Amino acid sequence: MIDRLEKALIRSEIEALNAEFAYLIDHDLSDHVADLFTENGSYGRATGERSTGRQALREVYAVRAARGARTARHIFTNLRLDYESDVIVHGTVLLVLFAEDGAPPHLAEVNLVSEYEDIYERGTDGVWRFASRTVANLFKHRDGKPLVLPLGKDQAVS
């Protein structure tokens, strides 16, 4: 059984993991996002598209980066955790995303609101990583902007 103090420590480390995920993407460092996942970690959509493994995730973010400048701010909130063990934790977190192609400033319009279903795994090095991350879009921008991360797609840049 995991005691309250250990749960609090795990929570703070998982909150930091989510913050680092957002920071890397928002500050044009997305080539490091794959390192936040386990070696065989996966990132996908609730609709089924999924990219698995660090190399596949690097390719997905390279495709996104090839599209050019983008301004984004990922705001994660309402983290809820279920502690399966001291090395596996299930969680949900909400995302409010502001994102536009090009350099700032932009109008402050929410791009989408999503819910993430995550499985976090603590490695033998003691570091928490995403073993699985699945996103479901709950609200989207009215103008129908396309998704910018081609999860589960052929990542070849044309």
C-alpha positions as CSV (number, residue, x, y, z in Angstrom):
1,M,0.0,0.0,0.0
2,I,1.2,3.5,-0.9
3,D,1.1,5.9,2.0
4,R,0.0,9.5,1.7
5,L,3.5,11.0,1.7
6,E,4.5,8.7,-1.2
7,K,1.3,9.5,-3.1
8,A,2.1,13.3,-2.7
9,L,5.6,12.8,-4.0
10,I,4.4,10.7,-6.9
11,R,1.8,13.4,-7.7
12,S,4.3,16.2,-7.7
13,E,6.6,14.2,-10.0
14,I,3.7,13.5,-12.4
15,E,2.6,17.1,-12.4
16,A,6.2,18.0,-13.3
17,L,6.1,15.5,-16.1
18,N,3.0,17.1,-17.5
19,A,4.5,20.6,-17.2
20,E,7.6,19.5,-19.0
21,F,5.6,18.0,-21.8
22,A,3.8,21.3,-22.2
23,Y,7.0,23.4,-21.9
24,L,8.9,21.4,-24.5
25,I,6.2,21.7,-27.1
26,D,5.4,25.4,-26.3
27,H,9.0,26.4,-26.5
28,D,10.0,24.8,-29.8
29,L,11.8,21.9,-28.1
30,S,9.4,19.1,-29.2
31,D,12.3,17.0,-30.5
32,H,12.8,16.1,-26.8
33,V,9.2,15.1,-26.1
34,A,9.8,11.4,-27.0
35,D,12.2,11.2,-24.0
36,L,9.3,11.8,-21.7
37,F,7.9,8.4,-22.8
38,T,9.0,4.9,-21.9
39,E,11.0,3.2,-24.7
40,N,7.8,1.6,-26.0
41,G,5.5,4.3,-24.9
42,S,2.6,5.3,-27.0
43,Y,0.7,8.5,-27.8
44,G,-2.7,8.3,-29.5
45,R,-6.2,9.6,-29.9
46,A,-9.3,8.1,-28.5
47,T,-10.4,7.6,-32.1
48,G,-7.7,5.0,-32.6
49,E,-4.7,6.6,-34.2
50,R,-1.5,5.9,-32.2
51,S,2.2,6.2,-32.5
52,T,4.3,3.8,-30.5
53,G,7.9,4.0,-29.5
54,R,10.3,6.9,-29.0
55,Q,11.5,6.9,-32.7
56,A,7.9,7.0,-34.0
57,L,7.2,9.9,-31.6
58,R,10.3,11.8,-32.8
59,E,9.1,11.4,-36.4
60,V,5.6,12.7,-35.5
61,Y,7.1,15.8,-33.9
62,A,9.6,16.3,-36.7
63,V,6.6,16.4,-39.2
64,R,5.0,19.0,-37.0
65,A,8.2,21.1,-36.8
66,A,8.6,21.0,-40.6
67,R,5.4,22.9,-41.0
68,G,7.1,26.0,-39.7
69,A,6.7,28.5,-36.8
70,R,3.9,27.9,-34.3
71,T,2.9,29.6,-31.1
72,A,1.2,27.3,-28.5
73,R,0.5,27.2,-24.9
74,H,-0.7,23.9,-23.4
75,I,-2.5,24.4,-20.0
76,F,-2.9,21.2,-18.1
77,T,-5.2,21.1,-15.1
78,N,-7.5,18.9,-13.0
79,L,-5.0,16.0,-12.6
80,R,-6.6,12.9,-11.1
81,L,-4.6,9.9,-10.3
82,D,-5.3,6.2,-9.5
83,Y,-2.3,4.5,-7.9
84,E,-2.0,0.9,-9.2
85,S,1.4,0.4,-7.6
86,D,4.4,2.4,-6.7
87,V,5.6,2.1,-10.3
88,I,2.3,2.3,-12.3
89,V,-0.2,5.1,-12.0
90,H,-3.2,5.8,-14.1
91,G,-4.3,9.4,-14.6
92,T,-6.6,11.9,-16.3
93,V,-5.7,15.5,-17.0
94,L,-7.5,18.3,-18.9
95,L,-5.8,20.4,-21.6
96,V,-6.8,23.9,-22.7
97,L,-4.8,24.7,-25.8
98,F,-4.1,28.0,-27.4
99,A,-2.3,27.5,-30.7
100,E,-1.7,29.3,-34.0
101,D,0.7,28.9,-36.8
102,G,3.2,31.7,-37.0
103,A,4.9,34.1,-34.6
104,P,3.0,35.9,-31.8
105,P,1.0,37.8,-30.9
106,H,-2.3,36.1,-31.8
107,L,-5.9,36.5,-30.7
108,A,-6.5,34.7,-27.4
109,E,-8.9,32.1,-28.7
110,V,-9.0,28.6,-27.2
111,N,-8.0,26.1,-29.9
112,L,-9.5,23.1,-28.1
113,V,-10.2,21.4,-24.8
114,S,-9.1,17.8,-24.4
115,E,-9.0,15.1,-21.8
116,Y,-5.9,12.9,-21.6
117,E,-6.0,9.3,-20.2
118,D,-2.5,8.5,-19.2
119,I,-0.5,5.6,-17.8
120,Y,2.6,6.7,-16.0
121,E,5.4,4.3,-15.3
122,R,8.4,4.8,-13.0
123,G,11.5,3.4,-14.6
124,T,14.4,1.6,-12.8
125,D,16.1,5.0,-12.8
126,G,13.3,6.4,-10.6
127,V,12.0,8.7,-13.3
128,W,8.3,8.8,-14.2
129,R,7.4,8.7,-17.9
130,F,4.4,8.3,-20.0
131,A,3.8,4.6,-20.8
132,S,0.6,5.5,-22.7
133,R,-1.1,8.8,-23.5
134,T,-4.5,9.0,-25.1
135,V,-6.2,12.2,-26.0
136,A,-9.9,12.8,-26.6
137,N,-10.9,16.2,-27.9
138,L,-14.0,17.5,-26.0
139,F,-14.3,20.9,-27.5
140,K,-12.7,22.2,-30.7
141,H,-12.3,25.5,-32.4
142,R,-15.2,26.5,-34.5
143,D,-13.3,27.1,-37.7
144,G,-12.3,23.4,-38.1
145,K,-8.6,23.9,-38.1
146,P,-6.8,20.6,-38.8
147,L,-5.0,18.6,-36.2
148,V,-1.3,19.4,-36.3
149,L,0.2,16.2,-34.8
150,P,-0.2,13.3,-37.2
151,L,-0.3,10.5,-34.6
152,G,-0.5,7.0,-36.1
153,K,0.1,8.4,-39.7
154,D,2.9,7.9,-42.1
155,Q,5.4,10.4,-40.8
156,A,7.2,11.0,-44.1
157,V,7.7,14.7,-44.7
158,S,6.7,15.7,-48.2
